[in-house]
Each structure stands twice: as C-alpha cells, then as structure tokens.
Amino acid sequence: MKTSLTPSFLQSDIGQQANDILRNCVHCGFCNATCPTYQITGDELDGPRGRIYLIKQVLEGNKPSAKTQLHLDRCLTCRNCETTCPSGVQYSRLLDTGRQVIEETVERPLSQKLFRTALRHFLLSPLFALAVTTSRVIKPLMPKTIKRSIPSKNPLPQVKNNVHNKKILLIEGCVQKSLQPSIDAAARNVFDSLGLQTIMVPSSGCCGALNHHLSAESAALKQIRTNIDVWLPLLESDEVEAITMTASGCGVMLRDYQHVLRNDAVYAEKAKRVSDAYLDPIEIVHRYNDDKLQNKVKKRIAFHPPCTLQHGQKIIGQVESLLNSLGYELVSFDDSHLCCGSAGTYSITQKKLSQQLRNNKLGHISLHMPEMIVTANIGCQTHLQSGTEIPVRHWLEVVS
C-alpha cells in the first residue's frame, strides 16, 4: 500500500512502525472474510481493510471524526485478521496507534468519557468484588434475563500444597479472583500433579489490558511498570520455570510487554525478560505432562478457543489435544475461529454487537448438544454463560 504519512508523524517511532505495517497491506480483503464485525454489519469500515484505510487517512493528515472513532471502537481486537492475512500485516499494532491518535484528536461526548472512566475504575476497585458478592446474594430475586448475567461461583477445590524443586509464578488477575477463584485453585492442583510448585503472586492490579483497550494508555503503562517491578525479582529467583496467568487475555498482554515498552530506557529489557518468561498454562502442561494427568469423568464437551489464545498467542490445538488425550468426547462446531463477543469490556461498551456474536457462537455449539462448554479465558467464560444453561468452565477446572 502506498503511503504519504505526515513528516512529523513519520519521524516518530510509532509513525515508522505504522508506515511499515501499512506498506505490507496489499488490499486483498482476506481479512474481512474472518472479521466478526464485518460478518454482522457488512460495512467495509467495520472490517480490517476499511479500518486500515481510516487509520491511513488520519496518519496522512486528514481530520478524523466521531464516525472514524466509532468504527475503530467496534473492533474487537480479536486478531483473527492477523491469522488470516497472507502478508503478515500486524493489524492490532496499527489499530493501537490509530486509536491513540484519534483519542487525542476527537473529543468524546461527556457521557462516553464518564462511562469509560467509571468502567475501568470500577472493575479495578474493591467495589467490583463487593458488587459480585451482593449480586449473587440477591440473584434469586432477579428476573431470568438478569440472572444469567450474574455468574454463579464454581466450587472451590481443596488446593494441594506439596513442595517441589521446580516452581511456577502464578499471577492473580484482577476480576477473575472475584468471579471464579476456582480457576487459579485448579491451576495450582494441575501444576502440582506435574511436579511443579506454584508460587502465588498477589495481583498488583490489572495486567494493563483493561486500561490499554479503553485508550487510557498512560494508566496502562504505569500499571505495566508496577507489575514488572513486583514480578521481576520473584522471576529471577532460583528454580522458577516460568510466569503464567490463567486468563489467556492477560497472557497475550504479558507477551506484548516487550513491545509496549520497547523504547523505555529503564524498562525495555525488564519487559522483555517478563515477556520471554511467560508461558500459557497449556504450554506448561504440554512441557511437563508426560501422562501425569488422568481424566476422572468422561464428558461430551465443546471447546471454545478464545481469540487471545488462538490469534493473540498463536496457540492452536493444544488444549483440544490435551482434552482428547484425557478421553473427553470433543465436538467440533462451525466458526470456532470467530470471537464470542466478550473481548474484555467490549461486551459492555458494544453490547448489541457483543450479544449477537455470543448468540451466534452458542447457536453453533448447541447444535451438537455438549454437556459442557470449555474455554481458556474468564471473559469468554462469563460472557458465554450469560447466554446458555449449558455449564461453561475453564479447561483447568475440567482437568484438575
């Protein structure tokens, strides 16, 4: 793609990066074929190719509008287009640049600004845990439509605390510990079965993804640096095999730390060490399993691979392989590569599109009548459960 970025922008690091990404795009449109929002709206500007053109125009000096911002807001950042693209266009990095520039240029309505600010502060505050607990108490009194949006708390397993020479750093997430603490507990038991001792690292807050995707970039960077300061000394201690989180959405953010802080003189190398040490839980299982895990109950299940696992971290088929090896009957369903509509706060900020994507996903899954739906991300788990009576669990809960 031919580009004519403004000289001032082209002289910056993000400008050079954006220019390289844009020049890799060949207009083929393969990306639109796997874009969830384009599938729904049919609007070119709600697909990656159209959004690339919008960002290109802005970086070339054209003034963006609220409509430009809307089409970028509608992107799930699922990265499906990156998996599809034959030219290797790093769309998500271009989108981050476009959103950042437009956020500084287009004034959002006051109602939007207040809502987005309140949302990120609420989800990262103790008020969220209180709200979850309270909503569960009054859930029986709620209408059926609201009940589904209040996740039931899964049973908390007894955690094994055996001592092992090899250790894994498990980082607590922010919202997950309130929604489903059973997931981290299950992870600890799985790692124990593999001969790995889990060191639980109390969360120093969000991994940075929530602020990042709501365009609060300075808050995200501050959070990332704080996390690195807390985690790196632990990571550098003896016998630590890896650092991990049980939400694949957090995992893809940790892998991106080295990119986000690549130009930070103080944190660039530290960020790279954290990113390099990160392993998704399924990667840990595949590295250390050696047939140590045994299935207790055979079920007919459907595995929904989160976008952050299959498109963000490029981990494809590993969870399915494990479940198959443990004797579960794994059903396949159409469009498993498409986003379920969760996408962090997307299910709140773009509710209509999000629910349509969720219903499409559940429609494909329910045709095969699984006893359970399994996934690898708390956001997908909560979002899918809000639309079905079929139990939705994290794969770690299933195999622990």
Buried (B, 14 or more C-beta within 10 A) or exposed (E): BEBEBEEEBBEEEBBEBBBBBBEBBEEBBBBBEBBBBBBBBEEBBBBBBBBBBBBBBBBBEEEBBEEBBEBBBBBBBBBBBBBBBEBEBBBBBBBBBBBBBBBEEBEBEEEBEEBBEEBBBEBBEEEBBEBBEEBEEEBEEEEEEEBBBBBEEBEEEEBBEEEBEBBBBBBBBBBBBBBBBBBBBBBBBBBBBBEBBBBBBEBBBBBBBBBBBBBBBEBBBBBBBBBBEBBBEBBEEEEBBBBBBBBBBBBBBBBBBBBBBEEBEEBBEBBBBBBBBBBBBBBBBBEBBEEEBEEEEEBEBBBBBBBBBBBBBEBBEBBBEBBEEBEBEBBEBEBBBBBBBBBBBBBEBBEEBBBBBBBBBBBBBBEEEBBBBBBBBBBBBBBBBBBBEBBBBBBBBBBB
